[in-house]
Amino acid sequence: FRIPAHTLHKLGHMTTGMLIRGYDFETDSDNRENQGVSLKLRKMGLSTCNWGFWMMQALLRVELVLAIYCGFFWSWLAQFVLSLWINTLLVVSSHDFTQIIEPDTKDWARFQLLNAHDMSISGNPWVDGFLSAGLAPHRAHHIFPYQRSAWANHYSEQFIAAAAKEAGLPWL
């Protein structure tokens, strides 16, 4: 029951929910998620529009419309379901908190560093960032959750490694 329900939920999210959420995010400049970045950019006279997000949304919808028009809806749906579940398994596998290290720690970053798992798919961190939808450098993602890019997460790993070494924490 959960697999079809989750799949339908994500299909609805992709077809309508992301547009609504994207519009809400673009127009609500002072919410917790963008932490005032939009306000600062507007004061500097810079655009706050997330063009990459909107182009990807357009591409997804054009792909769906073309698939329906050409009679390939079921093929499109099959690749959607397959991609959805592969990515869901990637996310779930990087949140394996069955053996929690230092569960009583009050240091949030320490807890994230010790318990989140980085992923290596190809062995090349730049390729892994692409293949994992940005979640390969997962400890960096947990420590800096508002970074929007795998490349930023990968770049920040050098600073996290230095801070971990300074704090006596392991970094592999």
N, C-alpha and C positions, 0 to 999 in steps of 0.2 A: 504494500500500500504506500509506503514512504517513497519508493523510487518513482512511480508515476506522478505522485503528488508534487514531489520536489521538481521533477522535470517540467510539469505544467506551470508550476510557480515561476521557474526560471524563464520559461518561454514567454509568459506574461510580462515578467520583469524586463526581458530583452525587447519585446515589441512595444510596450507602453511605459513601464515603470522607470526605465532609465531616462526617457525623455522628460518625464515629470520631475524626476530627481535632478537631472542635469539643469533644467530650467530653474528649479528651486535653488540649487547651489549657485548658479550664475547670478541670480537676482537678489539673494539674501547675502549681503556682503559681510555681515558681522555675525557669523555663526561659529560654533565650536570647531567645525572641521577645517575651515580655511583660516582660522585664527587671525582674522583681520588683514590677511594678505591683500584681499581685493580692495579694501579701503586704502591701504598704503599705495598700491599700484595706481589707483584712481587719483590720489593726491599728487602722484608723480607724473600724471598725464599719460600713463601707459594703459594698454588694453588689458582687461581682466578676462577676456573671453578665452575659454579653453578650446582652441580650434582643433586640437588633436582628438578630443572627446567627441566633438560634433561631427567631424569628418568620419570617425569610426562608426558613429551612430548612423550616418547617412549611408555608409558602405554596407552595413548590416541590413538595412532596410532595402537598399537597391538589390542586394544579393537575394533576399527573400522574395521580393516582387518578381525578379527575373526567373527565379526557380519556379514560382507559381505559373508565370506566363509561359515558360518553356515546358511545363509539365513535369518538372523535377522536384515537386514539393516533398515527396517521400524521401528522396535522396538527400535533400537539404535537411529534413527533419532527422534523418539517421545521422548525418555528420554533426548536427547540433547536439543530439543526445550523446553521441560518442565523445565529442569535445567537452561537453558539460561534465560528464562523469570522470573523464581522465583528469580534468582540472580539479574537480572536487576531491578526487583521491590524492592528488598532489598536495592540496591544502590540508586535508585531514592527516596525511602522513607527516607533515611538518609540524603538527600540533600533538604529537604523541606524548602526553603527560601522564603515562602510566607509572613511570618511576620518577617522581618529583625529587629534585635535589634541593635541599634546604627549603622545605615547604613553609617554615615559619619566618623566613626572612622578611623584613619590612622594607628592604631595598628593592624597589621595583625593577630597576635596570639589572641588578645582580640576578634576580629571579629569572628575568627574560633571557639573559646571557647564558645562564646555566641550564635552562630547560627547553629553549627553542632549538630547533634543528635546522641547520643549513642543508640545502639539497645540491647534489652534483649529478647532473644528467649526462653531460658530454665531457666533463672535465675542464672545459673552457668556461670561466665565470661569465664572460660576455655573452656567449651562446646560451649558457644555462639561464641567464637572466631573461633572454627572449623566450626560450622554451618553457619556462616555468611561470610565465606571465608576471615576472618581476619578483617571484617569491623564493628564488634560489638563495640569495643572501638573507635568510629568514631571521637570523638574530638581529641584523641591522634593521630589518623591517619592524621587528618588535620593539627595538629601542627607539627608533625614529619612525613611528607609525604614520606620520603625515608626509613623509617623502613620497612623491608620486612616481618614482622611477627606479627601476632595478639598477640602472647605471649609478644613480645617486647612492643607493644602498651599497653597491659594490665599492664605490669610491670612499664612502664613509667607513668601510670596514678597517682601513688602515688606522684611523683615529680610534675606533673602538678597540682594536687590538692593542694599541699603545695604552689606552686607559685601562684595559683589562690587565695588562702586564703590571702597570703601576699599582693596581688594586690587588694584585696577587691572584687573579682569576685565570683559569685556563683559556687559551685561544688556540684552536687548531687550524 
